């Protein structure tokens, strides 16, 4: 268990903009910050961070919370795991009972996979630097590649001995279970036999965005062509290769500051560029580029430059990846190195300034690059040229932004020396065909859904007529709790009930104190369980004279409580700072009319509760063997209360 005082210290120390900024490119927007949501795919930013309130809220998918909640949702951590992550980030010491490796492994299977992978990375790195064979074979290889020792440490590079069970034996000796070694793919288990997957290879640990080791790439040092040159970890509960970019944990800050991401093919390309000062670079780790990987980059920048070696066949094979990037709405540039050159070899031969200058000058937008490359093959053949035009237009058609499509179409028209209108006609045809296919797919999905009468309303007439009151009550309960959350600590002046001949007096109380008094006085109760929990939080604070700290609601382990609290605190739209001055219009914000709002809210809630009670009493009259006089008397009293409340609210009651 983490002590409560330490939990509070972590929550108070962790700045929401710093925590979220590790994964999302945030831009200042008034008092808040805005970026693309990391929890769902979106083209326009709706993910809002409030540094002042210490919270985030996506107005697209509804995700919300504080720093701890963000780490829990993004990294799929438990509450304690998220606290430990933030404690480590902010150098906050957590004093808790130290667990043995066996206890940790038994406590959490997923965490066990992380721990096994971290042990492996440290073991391989130690063997590389400190064992005789590691230094003679593995370290020599990395030195020949030009990697300095600080670079080797930065990327946690390592070496796996060319022995069948060297690593497995070491892991088992240190208390790690064979089951987890097998799940991560570090050890291959076949019946009674077990052996190291990466024997005789130099090791490239693969880390997730937060820097935790989740898998490995291993390169063989043998010349045997029957042995795969590179071998990657298999998929596991912590490693999904289609959702990972090698080096992103080290590149994200540089990607944000440069507003550009370089995408390369291999591990050594990333490492060499990093070592030579170009850190905004990632690799798809030998797999074909996926939509999930593109969306990872999109969190940090809209601009991708793909770096290829001089292999034309490889470049053509990558055209599909370029189309996928375009479809996600990103800007794509392409750079092809000369034959026999790649990012790794080029970086070794040039200074940082020479590399950055070359990358700027020699990269082209995808239209110019694709056109120039394919024109070399078509020559003067009109049929091939027509095919080229259709291929390029098909790529432009994928771009979601109409203005960007128009610009690229003009450029294509100039490069191909063909009428822009003809290109536009072909583009519209491509887009119509694509839309038609999407509609057909949607119709197929709908036809596979539930039968047409699945959603028919089967409520009785009484239930249907009663829904209006229930819906209104739900809205009023919500409004009361919103008032608690947003204004609970604000002090207001409340008029006392003056006797005849006496002057009305004003007393000061917090909004929470006043609301709790009114609710308890009339024995009003919340039907929504989430609202009831939040109300009890404020009621407990008021009755026990404890300070009200909204952070305990924001970081609550109950996600429904946390989400509702954030929704109350985070405004989707706010007036710009000079709006009133510019337009000479005074706007009455909610906080300026707070006493009236609270009084009206309580009265409206009472009124609807009374109406609900009247309806219940009227239903009782329909039953046999009831005390009609008593029930009618109750109804008369309720009708009188309804009349007074309606008068208080300025409403007219029609009988």
Residue pairs with C-beta under 8 A, 6 or more apart in sequence:
1 96
2 80
2 83
2 84
2 94
2 96
3 95
3 96
6 83
6 87
6 92
6 94
6 95
7 83
9 92
10 68
10 83
10 86
10 87
10 90
10 92
11 66
11 67
11 68
11 551
11 555
12 551
13 86
13 90
13 92
14 66
14 67
14 68
14 86
14 89
14 90
15 51
15 54
15 67
16 49
16 50
16 51
16 54
16 55
16 56
16 66
16 67
16 70
17 26
17 33
17 49
17 51
19 67
19 70
19 71
19 86
19 89
20 26
20 35
20 49
20 56
20 67
20 70
21 256
22 209
22 210
22 252
23 38
23 74
23 209
23 252
23 299
24 35
24 36
24 37
24 38
24 47
24 49
24 299
24 300
25 35
25 36
25 255
25 256
25 299
25 300
25 301
26 33
26 34
26 35
26 49
27 33
27 34
27 35
27 45
29 48
30 574
30 576
30 577
31 50
31 52
31 574
32 48
32 49
32 50
32 51
32 574
33 48
33 49
33 50
33 51
34 45
34 46
34 47
34 48
34 49
35 45
35 47
35 49
35 299
36 42
36 45
36 47
36 298
36 299
37 45
37 46
37 47
37 58
37 60
37 61
37 63
38 47
38 74
38 299
39 58
39 61
39 63
39 73
39 74
40 58
40 60
40 61
40 63
41 295
41 328
42 60
43 329
43 400
46 58
46 59
46 60
47 56
47 57
47 58
47 59
47 60
48 56
48 57
48 58
48 59
48 570
48 572
49 55
49 56
50 56
50 57
50 569
50 570
53 569
53 570
54 66
54 67
54 551
54 554
55 64
55 65
55 66
55 554
55 566
55 569
55 570
56 63
56 64
56 65
56 66
56 70
56 566
56 570
57 63
57 64
57 566
57 567
57 570
58 64
59 572
62 563
62 567
63 73
63 563
64 562
64 563
64 566
64 567
64 570
65 72
65 73
65 554
65 555
65 559
65 562
65 563
65 566
66 551
66 554
66 555
66 562
66 566
67 86
67 555
68 79
68 82
68 83
68 86
68 555
69 82
69 554
69 555
69 559
69 562
71 77
71 82
71 85
71 86
72 78
72 79
72 81
72 82
75 81
75 82
75 85
75 208
75 209
75 210
76 110
77 85
78 108
79 557
81 111
83 94
84 94
85 210
86 92
87 93
87 94
99 107
100 175
101 115
101 174
101 175
101 176
102 175
104 111
104 112
104 115
105 112
105 115
105 175
105 176
105 177
105 180
109 180
109 237
110 237
110 238
112 177
112 180
113 180
113 183
113 184
113 236
113 237
113 238
114 212
114 213
114 214
114 238
115 176
116 171
116 176
116 180
116 181
116 184
116 186
117 184
117 186
117 205
117 212
117 213
117 214
117 215
117 216
117 238
118 212
118 213
119 171
119 174
119 176
120 167
120 171
120 184
120 186
120 205
120 213
120 216
121 156
121 158
121 203
121 205
121 213
121 216
122 156
123 158
123 167
123 170
123 171
124 158
124 159
124 160
124 167
124 203
124 205
124 216
125 152
125 153
125 156
125 157
125 158
125 203
126 158
127 133
127 134
127 138
127 158
127 159
127 160
127 161
128 134
128 135
128 138
128 139
128 142
128 152
128 157
128 158
128 159
128 202
128 203
129 135
129 139
129 152
131 159
131 161
133 159
133 161
133 162
134 159
134 161
137 159
137 162
137 221
138 158
138 159
138 202
138 221
139 152
139 159
141 202
141 221
142 152
142 157
142 202
145 268
145 272
145 344
146 272
146 275
146 348
147 157
147 271
147 272
147 275
148 275
151 271
151 274
151 275
154 250
154 274
155 204
155 205
155 247
155 250
155 271
155 274
156 205
156 207
156 213
157 202
157 203
157 204
157 205
157 271
158 202
158 203
158 205
159 201
159 202
159 203
160 166
160 167
160 196
160 198
160 199
160 200
160 201
160 202
160 203
160 218
161 167
161 199
161 200
162 199
162 200
163 196
163 199
164 195
164 196
164 199
165 194
165 195
165 196
166 196
166 199
167 186
167 187
167 196
167 198
167 199
168 178
168 181
168 186
168 187
168 194
168 195
168 196
171 181
171 186
171 187
172 178
172 181
178 187
178 189
178 194
181 187
182 188
182 189
182 194
183 236
183 237
184 215
184 233
184 236
184 238
184 239
185 197
185 215
185 233
185 234
185 236
186 196
186 197
186 198
186 216
186 233
187 194
187 195
187 196
187 197
188 194
188 195
188 196
188 197
197 218
197 231
197 233
198 216
198 218
198 231
200 220
200 221
200 222
201 218
201 219
201 220
201 221
201 231
202 218
202 219
202 221
203 216
203 217
203 218
204 216
204 217
204 218
204 219
204 246
204 267
205 213
205 215
205 216
206 213
206 214
206 215
206 216
206 217
206 232
206 233
206 239
206 244
206 246
206 285
207 213
207 214
207 249
208 214
208 238
208 244
208 249
209 248
209 249
209 252
209 296
210 249
211 249
212 238
214 233
214 236
214 238
214 239
214 244
215 232
215 233
215 236
215 238
215 239
215 241
215 244
216 232
216 233
217 230
217 231
217 232
217 233
217 246
217 267
217 285
217 286
218 230
218 231
218 232
219 229
219 230
219 267
220 227
220 228
220 229
220 230
220 231
230 286
232 241
232 285
232 286
233 239
235 241
241 285
241 287
242 287
242 290
242 292
242 293
243 290
243 292
243 293
243 296
244 285
244 293
245 282
245 283
245 284
245 285
245 293
245 296
245 297
246 267
246 270
246 282
246 283
246 284
246 285
247 270
247 271
247 274
247 281
247 282
247 283
248 282
248 296
250 274
250 279
251 261
251 270
251 274
251 279
251 280
251 281
251 282
252 300
253 279
254 279
254 280
255 261
255 280
255 282
255 297
255 300
255 301
256 300
256 301
257 280
258 280
258 301
259 301
259 302
259 303
260 280
260 301
260 303
260 304
260 305
261 280
261 281
261 282
261 297
261 300
261 301
261 303
261 304
261 305
262 273
262 278
262 280
262 281
262 282
262 304
262 305
262 306
262 307
262 343
262 359
263 281
263 282
263 283
263 284
263 289
263 297
263 304
263 305
263 306
263 307
264 270
264 273
264 281
264 282
264 283
264 307
264 343
265 283
265 284
265 286
265 307
265 308
265 309
265 342
266 283
266 286
266 342
266 344
267 283
267 285
268 344
269 281
269 283
269 307
269 342
269 343
269 344
269 347
270 281
270 282
270 283
271 344
272 343
272 344
272 345
272 347
272 348
273 279
273 281
273 343
273 347
273 355
274 281
275 347
276 347
276 348
276 350
276 351
276 352
276 355
277 352
277 355
277 356
278 347
278 352
278 355
278 356
278 359
281 307
281 343
282 297
284 290
284 293
288 320
288 321
289 318
289 321
289 324
289 325
290 324
291 324
291 328
294 304
294 324
294 325
294 328
294 330
295 328
297 304
297 330
298 328
298 329
298 330
302 329
302 330
302 331
303 330
303 331
303 333
304 325
304 330
304 331
304 332
304 333
305 332
305 333
305 334
305 335
305 359
305 363
306 318
306 321
306 322
306 332
306 333
306 334
306 335
307 335
307 337
307 343
307 359
308 314
308 315
308 318
308 334
308 335
308 336
308 337
309 336
309 337
309 341
309 342
309 343
310 336
310 337
310 338
310 339
310 340
310 341
310 342
312 373
315 334
315 336
315 373
316 373
319 370
319 395
322 332
322 334
322 366
322 370
322 395
323 394
323 395
323 398
325 332
326 332
326 366
326 395
326 396
326 398
326 399
327 398
327 399
327 400
329 399
329 400
329 401
331 365
331 404
332 365
332 366
333 363
333 364
333 365
333 366
333 369
334 363
334 364
334 365
334 366
334 369
334 370
335 359
335 362
335 363
335 364
336 369
336 373
337 343
337 346
346 355
346 358
347 355
350 358
364 372
365 408
365 411
366 395
367 392
367 395
367 396
367 408
367 411
367 412
367 415
368 411
368 415
370 391
370 392
370 395
371 388
371 392
371 412
371 415
371 416
372 415
374 388
374 391
374 392
375 388
377 384
378 384
378 385
378 387
378 388
385 416
388 416
389 412
389 416
389 418
389 423
389 426
390 426
392 412
392 416
393 409
393 412
393 423
393 426
393 427
393 430
394 430
396 405
396 408
396 409
396 412
396 427
397 405
397 427
397 430
397 431
397 434
399 405
399 408
405 427
409 420
409 423
409 424
409 427
410 420
412 418
412 423
413 419
413 420
413 423
416 423
457 464
459 467
466 615
469 608
469 611
469 612
469 615
472 608
473 527
473 605
473 608
473 609
473 612
474 527
474 528
476 601
476 604
476 605
476 608
477 526
477 527
477 528
477 531
477 605
478 528
478 531
479 601
480 515
480 519
480 531
480 601
480 602
480 605
481 526
481 531
481 534
481 535
481 564
481 568
482 568
483 511
483 515
483 597
483 598
483 601
484 511
484 512
484 515
484 534
484 535
484 538
485 534
485 550
485 553
485 564
485 565
485 568
485 569
486 568
486 569
486 590
487 511
487 591
487 594
487 598
488 510
488 511
488 512
488 515
488 538
488 548
488 550
489 510
489 511
489 512
489 548
490 510
490 511
490 591
490 594
491 508
491 509
491 510
491 511
492 508
492 509
492 510
492 511
492 514
492 594
492 595
492 598
493 506
493 507
493 508
493 595
494 506
494 507
494 508
494 509
494 514
494 595
495 504
495 505
495 506
496 504
496 505
496 506
496 507
498 504
498 505
509 517
510 542
510 548
511 594
511 598
512 538
512 541
512 542
512 548
513 542
514 598
515 538
515 598
515 602
516 538
516 539
516 542
516 543
518 524
518 602
519 535
519 602
520 539
522 606
524 605
524 606
524 609
525 532
526 532
526 535
530 558
530 560
530 561
530 564
533 558
533 561
534 553
534 561
534 564
534 565
537 552
537 553
538 548
540 546
541 547
541 548
550 565
550 569
553 561
553 562
553 565
554 562
554 565
554 566
554 569
555 562
556 562
556 565
575 587
579 587
580 586
580 587
590 597
600 649
603 645
603 648
603 649
604 649
606 641
606 645
607 642
607 645
607 646
607 649
610 638
610 641
610 642
610 645
611 642
613 638
614 635
614 638
614 639
614 642
617 631
617 634
617 635
617 638
618 635
620 626
620 631
621 628
621 631
621 632
642 653
643 653
646 652
646 653
